[in-house]
């Protein structure tokens, strides 16, 4: 299980280190950095698939995602008695992302290339300057297992000695994608597979032309796709090999007297919801946005193949207030098998999770984000002593 998430110089996350537990609820007003925290997790996930640099490019490149404030602030600046200064950076550009858990920790550091040779149109492409994998929750020299500095990678052997990996890494490739050798770098492989098991759901479409409303060829689907196109197959898979009772209870809690049906038209699966009092079931094309979204969350959370981490971004979108408590119960039920992060601006969902956790005998790690002088902070935190212990690998 992940214990700490750390981000530095990413958008409004000048320096944010947050503790993680089994169930984590990230709240805060609009513009406080919730989406930035969610995106930073996705960037980490892209690193394990070799696409972190491309993901940064989709966000406008390194200049667009870097912390836009001054390197240092004074009390006079914060109180408005002195203009904000320091737009020219005195140190090297650095965007850092990392996490630590019960078994492993991982951190990566992005920066600009050092000019060498003839000018290139790619001189502002981000490079991976440093990567580090260590055992346990805190980076210590004795705990480091794999270390990448520039193009060179070294790994610690079974006897404790270091060996250099043959070959060099290109500056835009992560060692997670290039050096995951089960024989010579088993820790790199383990961390890569851990991150690749993370699952994200963010504003799945429920409009009239949403993929989840269409009938599609059905195959066994233990994991709901990101666009929800295989919703019918995912729900049928749960009914046949997963938590069938939990699914039925979740549907009945949200829509009393109703049940999900999956109609098979020559191999094409179509979702339907049979409701009390109606002569025929309603197909996915007839369901309201909120009803369809709730069914999507049911399929995602009751997956027969639980991920190590599931991240939901604003799952309350388009849901009627009456569906918030059943959604909270769904999340709490899934927490028994999955570590979950819920990013939400809906106080009713956060309150429902806190209330339901008592009934489920679970703890909720509530993190409220606020913004101070353009920088995202954790509400109620007095200073560094209130945050988890964290060290970044040095360049």
N, C-alpha and C positions, 0 to 999 in steps of 0.2 A: 504494500500500500504506500502511496506517496505521502510524505510527511511535510514537505516544504516546497513552495514554488517561489522562484526568485526572478525578477526582471529588472533590468537597469537600462535607462535611456531609450525606452520604447514609448513613443508618443508621450502621454502625460505620466507614464510610469517612470519617473526619474530614478527612483530606487524603491522598489516594493518587494518586500519579503513577507509572505503570508504562510501561516500554518495550515495544514490540511488534515482532515479526519475522514471517517467513513462517509459522512454526508456533510457537504459544504454548501452553504447558501451565500452567494455574493449579491449584495443589495447596494442601493445608492441612488441618488437622484440622477436625472439625465445629465450626461456630460462629465460624470465623475470618474470615468475610466473603466467601467464594467466591460464594455465592448473591447477595449484595449487589452484587458486581462484575458478575455476569451481568445482574442486573436494571437496573443503571445503563446498560449497553449497550442494553438493550431500551427504556429510557426515551428514549435518544438516537434510536433508530429510530422511536419513536412521534412524536417531534417532527417528523420529515420527513413524517409522514402527518397532522399536525394533531391528534394525540391524546395529547400529553404530559400535559396537565392531567387528562384523563380517566384516563390510566394511573396518575397519582398518586392520584386519587380511589379507584381500585380497590385501592390499597395502604393506604387509610385516611386519605388526605389528607396535606397537608404536615406537620401535627403528628406523624403517625405515622412518617414516613420521615426526619425531621431527626435529625441527630446528637444523642443524648440526654445526652451528657456535658458537663462544664464547658467554657467557652470557653478557659480557660487552666488548666494544671496545674503544680503545683510538685513538686519532689523530695520534699518532706514528704508531699504527697498520695499520690504514687506508692508511697512506702515505708510508708504507713499511719500516719504520725505526726501527720497533720493531716486532719480530715474534708474530704470533697469539698464544695466550695462553688461558688457562681456559677451557680445554676440560673436566675437572672434574667438574660436576655441584655442586654448593654450596647450591642451594635451591631445593625444591621438583620439580620433573618433572611435567610439566603442559602443556597440549594442550587445548586451549580454542576456542570455536566457538560460535558466537552469532549474533543476528539481532534484530532490533527494527523497529516498524512501527507506523502507526497512532493509532492503538488500543493496541497492545501488544509488549512486548520485551521478548526475551528468550536467555539464555546463558547456556552452559554446559562446564564442565571442566573435562578432562581426566587426569589420572595419574597412577602410578604403585601401586600395592597392598602393604600394610604394612605387612612385614613378621610376621606371627603369627602361632603358632602350627608347626606341622611337615612340612618339605620341600615339595613343590608341583611342578609338571611340568608346572603348570599354573601361576607361580610366576611373569611372565612378561606380563600376560594378562592385558590389560588396564582396569581400573575401572573408573566409573563415580563418581567423588568426590563431585561435586556440580552441581546443576541445579537450575535455578531461572526463574520465570515468573513475569513480572511486567506490569503495565498499562502505556501507553504513550511511548514516544520515548527515555526517559532517565531513567536509574535505580536510584531510590531513595528509602530509607527505607520505606517511607510512601506509595510508589507505588507498593511494592512487594505484589503479590497475592498468589504465591505458592513458597515454598522454600524447596529444598532437600539438606541435608548435610549428606554425607555418606549414611546410610541406612534409615534415618528418613526423613519423609516428613511432613510439616505443611502447612496448607492452611488458608487464611484469610476468615472469615465468612462475612455475609451480614452486621453485626453490627460493623465490623472492628476488632474484636478479632480473635486470632489465635486458631486453633484446630489441634491436631496431628492426622494424618491419621493412622488408626489401621493397624498393620502389618509392616513389613520392606521390603525394596527393596533389591534385590540382586545387588551386585556391578556392574554387567554388564547389568542391565536393566534400561532403562530410565523411568522416571515418566510419560512421554508422552504416553508410551504404557501400563503402569501398573496402573496408577492412574486417568485415564480420566473418572471420574464419573460425569455425568451431574447434579447430585444433590449436591454432596459434593465438587466437584472440577470442576466447569463449565469452569473456565479459562484454565485449563489443557486440557480439551476436545476441547475448541475453538482453542487453539494453535496447538494441534495435527492435527485437521482437516484443519487448515490453511496450515500447512507444507505439509500435505498429498495431498493438491490440487496443489502443485508445479509440474511442468512438465519439463522434460529434454529431449533434443535430441542431440545425440553426435555421429557423424560419422555413420549415418545410411547406411547400405550396399547398394551398387548399382552395384556390380560385376555381372557376368553372372549368378551366382547361388543365387543371392539375393532373400530373401523372397518376396520382393515387385514385382518381375517379374512373380511370379507364380499365377495361377488361384486357388482361394480358395473359400470355402463356404462363402457366403456373408450374414452378418447380419447388422442391423443398427449400425453404428460405429461413434458416435460423437467425439471420441478421437482416434487419430492415435496411434497405438502401437509403442513401442520403436524400433522395428526392421522393421517397415513398411510393415509387411506381409498383413495387411488389407487395403492397400492403395486404392484399387478399391472401397471397401465398404465405406471407409471414404470419398472419393470424391463423391460417389453417395449420401451419407447422406447429404453432404453439398448442393448438387443440390436439394434435396427434402425438407430439413428442415432448411437449413442454408443460408449463403450469396451466393446464386447462381450467382447473377450479379457480385459480387466481384471476384468469381472464374473465370467466363468467361472473365472478364477484365484482370485478372492476366495471364491467358493462352494466350490471344491475345497479351498482351504487350510483353510477352517473345517469342512467336512464332506466328507472325502475320498471321491471316487467319486460325488459327488452333482452334480445340475444343476437349475437352476430351469426350470420350465415355466409357461407362461401359457395356460390353457384358455379358449377363446372359446365361450360359450353364447349364441348369438344376439345378439352385441354386448356381453354382460356378461362381463367378464374375471374369472377366478378364478385365484389363485396356487396353484402346486403345487410340491413339491420331490420329485424322483425320486432315491431313494437306492439304492445298490448292495445287492442281495439281496432287494429288495421287488418284488412282482409289479405293484404299482400305485403311482403317486405319492401322497404325502401332501398333502392340501389345506391351505390356510391355517388352517382350523378345527382341524386335527389337530396343528399344529406347537406345540412348546413355546414358552413366553414368550421364552426366550433365543434360540432359532432365529429366531423372527419378528423380534425386535429386531435381530439381526444383519443380516437381509435389509433391514430398514428403513434401517439405516445404510449398507448397500451402495448402495441407491437414492439416498440423500441425498448421499453423497460422490462417486459416479460420475456425477453429473448432467451431461447434455449441455449445460446452460446454467449454467456456473460463476458464482457470485456473486463480488463483490469481497471479501466477508468471510463466512465460515461459522462459526457459534458452536454448539458442542455442549455441553450441560449434563449431566454425569454419564452419558456414553454407555455406561459399563460396567454400568449397572443391570441386574440379572437375567441377566447373561451368565456362563456357566461359565468358570472360569479358563482352560480350553483355548482359548476364543474370544478371549482378550485379545490374544495375538500376532497373529492374523489381523486383528483390528480395528485394531491399531496399523499394520499394513501397509496397510490400506485408507486410513487417515488420511494416511499418508505418501505414498501414491500420489496422493491428491487434492491434496496440498500443492503438487504441480507446477503446478497450474492455479489454486489458490484459497489465499488467506490464511485460516488456520484458528486459532480459539481453542478449546481443549478445557478445560473446567472439570471437574475430577475429584477425588474423595477416594481413589481407588484407586491406591496406590503401584505395583502391578504394571503398570497401564496406562502410567503415567508412565515407568517403567523400560523397558517394551517400546518405547515411542516413542523414548527416548534410545538404546537399543541398535539399533533399526531405522534410525534416522537416519544412523548411521555407514555402513550398507550402502547407503542411498539418497543418501549424500553431501549430507545436509542438516544444518542447525543447528537445535537445539531451544531456544527461549527458555523456560526453566523459571522460573516465579515461584511461590515458596512463601509463602503468607500466614500470618501469625501474629497473635495479638491481645495487645496490651500496654495494660493499664489501660483495657480496653474498646474500644480503637482498633485497627483493622486496619493492620498494617504489613507490609512486605516483609522476609522473613527475610534476615539478613546485611547489611542496609543500615545503614550507620553514621550517615548524616545526609543533609541536602538535597543535598550535593555528589555523592552516589551515585545520584541520580535524574535523569531527563531534564530538560532546561531547559524550563520552562513558566511562562507568565504568564497570569493571568486578566484579561479586560477589566474596567476599573473602572466602577462605577456613576456 
